[in-house]
Amino acid sequence: MPRPRSLTPRQLAAAALAVIDREGLAGLSMRAVAQELGLSTMALYRYVDDREELERLVVDLVLDDVDPTPPPPHAPWPERVETMVRRLRDTMSAHPATVPLTLVHRHRSPGGLRWSETVLGILTEAGLTGERRVVALRGLLGYVIGAIQLEHLGPLSGDGTTAIGELPPDEFPHMAETARHARNVDPDQEFFGGLALLLRGLRD
């Protein structure tokens, strides 16, 4: 007779997330998560079929922390979208190694779907419909996911600009000059400055 299931999906996801936070995405495996839970690898298979299912549970756990409540309706719609983007960024930035997983599993994550539904509602109220609304949502998601990865892999304002700043100015004049200015741009300024440009484009 099989033993009763004693671990919840949330507990499994928390163990997998702990492995990812500590060892990076490459460290996620059935064996590593089983060890985190104090189980044998075979015992873990009583709960999940494979690593892909663990990945889905992790994305659900992370994105469930995003508040989907629509911002106050009296605020201008770009500010409301910025609020939603800020919430998503704050949540995903707490576990940056999981960002690639959201690209694969976001369409099945209840938390991700709730966030998108709220943003689509704001865009609809702003008059964006049809294909334009599709492009707007995908543009926002692409910006957030890409910017978070850049921020945590090495923002433009970080030490990685040193090598760029030392490029031969006669061959790369714009890259070298931009790198020098980038030292004064902090991650928040970089992220929200880029977001402002995107939202400005959506107004046109």
C-alpha positions in Angstrom: 0.0 0.0 0.0 1.5 3.4 -1.0 2.4 5.8 1.8 0.1 8.8 2.0 1.1 12.0 0.2 2.5 14.2 3.0 4.1 17.1 1.0 2.1 19.9 -0.6 3.0 21.4 -4.0 4.0 24.6 -2.1 6.5 22.7 0.0 7.9 21.0 -3.1 8.2 24.4 -4.8 9.8 26.0 -1.8 12.5 23.3 -1.7 13.2 23.6 -5.4 13.3 27.4 -5.1 15.8 27.1 -2.2 18.1 25.0 -4.5 17.8 27.5 -7.3 18.5 30.5 -5.0 21.6 28.7 -3.6 23.0 26.9 -6.6 21.5 28.6 -9.6 19.2 27.2 -12.2 21.8 24.7 -13.3 21.7 23.2 -9.9 18.0 22.2 -10.1 17.6 18.5 -10.3 15.3 15.8 -8.9 18.2 14.6 -6.7 19.0 18.1 -5.3 15.4 18.8 -4.4 15.0 15.4 -2.8 18.1 16.1 -0.7 16.7 19.5 0.3 13.5 17.7 1.5 15.4 14.8 3.2 14.0 12.3 0.7 15.4 9.8 -1.6 15.3 10.7 -5.3 12.9 7.9 -6.0 10.6 9.1 -3.1 10.3 12.5 -4.8 8.8 10.8 -7.9 5.7 10.1 -5.8 5.0 13.8 -5.9 6.2 15.0 -9.3 6.9 13.4 -12.6 10.1 15.2 -13.6 12.1 18.4 -13.4 9.7 20.2 -15.7 6.9 19.8 -13.2 9.2 21.2 -10.5 9.9 24.2 -12.7 6.2 24.8 -13.1 5.7 24.7 -9.3 8.5 27.1 -8.8 7.1 29.6 -11.3 3.7 29.3 -9.6 5.2 29.9 -6.2 7.2 33.0 -7.3 4.5 34.6 -9.4 1.8 34.0 -6.8 3.5 36.7 -4.7 2.7 39.4 -7.4 -0.3 41.5 -6.2 -2.8 41.4 -9.1 -5.1 44.1 -7.5 -5.7 46.9 -10.0 -4.1 50.2 -8.9 -6.5 53.1 -8.1 -8.5 54.0 -11.3 -8.1 57.8 -10.8 -4.3 57.6 -11.6 -3.2 58.1 -15.2 -2.9 54.7 -17.0 0.9 54.9 -17.5 1.3 55.2 -13.7 -1.0 52.3 -13.2 1.0 50.1 -15.6 4.2 51.2 -13.9 2.8 50.1 -10.6 2.0 46.7 -12.0 5.5 46.4 -13.6 7.1 47.5 -10.3 5.3 44.7 -8.5 6.4 42.1 -11.1 10.0 43.3 -11.0 10.2 43.3 -7.2 8.9 39.8 -7.0 11.0 38.4 -9.8 14.1 40.2 -8.7 14.0 38.4 -5.3 14.7 35.2 -7.2 16.5 36.3 -10.4 17.8 32.8 -11.3 14.2 31.8 -11.9 13.6 34.4 -14.6 14.3 32.0 -17.5 11.7 29.6 -16.2 9.0 32.3 -16.4 9.6 32.5 -20.2 8.7 28.8 -20.5 5.9 28.4 -18.0 4.3 31.8 -17.6 1.3 30.9 -19.7 0.3 28.2 -17.1 1.0 30.2 -14.0 -2.1 31.5 -12.2 -0.1 34.4 -10.7 1.3 35.4 -14.1 -2.1 35.1 -15.7 -3.6 37.3 -13.1 -0.9 40.0 -13.5 -1.4 39.9 -17.3 -5.2 40.2 -16.9 -4.9 43.3 -14.8 -2.5 44.9 -17.1 -4.7 44.1 -20.1 -7.6 45.7 -18.3 -5.6 48.9 -17.8 -4.5 49.0 -21.4 -8.1 48.4 -22.6 -9.3 51.4 -20.5 -6.5 53.4 -22.1 -8.0 52.6 -25.5 -5.5 50.0 -26.6 -7.3 47.1 -28.2 -6.8 44.3 -30.7 -3.3 43.8 -32.1 -2.0 47.0 -30.6 -2.9 45.6 -27.1 -1.1 42.3 -27.9 2.1 44.2 -28.9 1.8 46.4 -25.8 1.5 43.4 -23.3 4.3 41.4 -25.0 6.5 44.5 -25.1 6.0 45.1 -21.4 6.7 41.5 -20.5 9.7 41.4 -22.8 11.1 44.6 -21.3 10.6 43.4 -17.7 12.1 40.0 -18.2 15.0 41.2 -20.2 15.8 44.2 -17.9 15.8 41.9 -14.8 18.2 39.5 -16.4 20.5 42.4 -17.5 20.3 43.9 -14.0 21.4 40.8 -12.2 23.8 39.5 -14.8 25.6 42.9 -14.8 23.8 46.2 -15.2 25.0 48.9 -17.6 26.0 50.9 -14.6 28.1 48.1 -13.0 31.7 47.2 -13.1 31.2 45.5 -16.5 31.4 49.0 -18.1 35.1 49.2 -17.3 36.1 47.1 -20.3 33.7 48.9 -22.6 35.0 52.3 -21.4 38.5 51.2 -22.4 37.5 50.4 -26.0 39.5 52.3 -28.6 37.5 55.6 -29.0 38.4 55.9 -32.6 36.8 52.5 -33.3 33.9 52.5 -30.8 33.4 56.2 -29.9 29.7 55.9 -28.9 30.2 52.7 -26.9 33.1 54.1 -25.0 31.4 57.4 -24.2 28.1 55.7 -23.2 30.0 53.4 -20.8 31.6 56.4 -19.1 28.2 57.9 -18.5 26.7 54.6 -17.5 28.7 54.6 -14.3 26.4 57.3 -12.9 23.2 55.4 -13.8 21.9 53.2 -10.9 19.7 50.1 -11.6 16.4 51.8 -10.7 17.2 54.8 -12.9 18.1 52.4 -15.8 15.0 50.3 -15.3 12.3 52.9 -14.9 13.9 55.2 -17.4 13.6 52.5 -20.0 10.1 51.8 -18.9 9.1 55.5 -19.3 10.4 55.4 -22.9 8.3 52.3 -23.6 5.2 53.8 -22.0 5.7 57.0 -23.9 5.7 55.0 -27.1 2.5 53.2 -26.2 0.8 56.6 -25.9 1.4 57.4 -29.5 
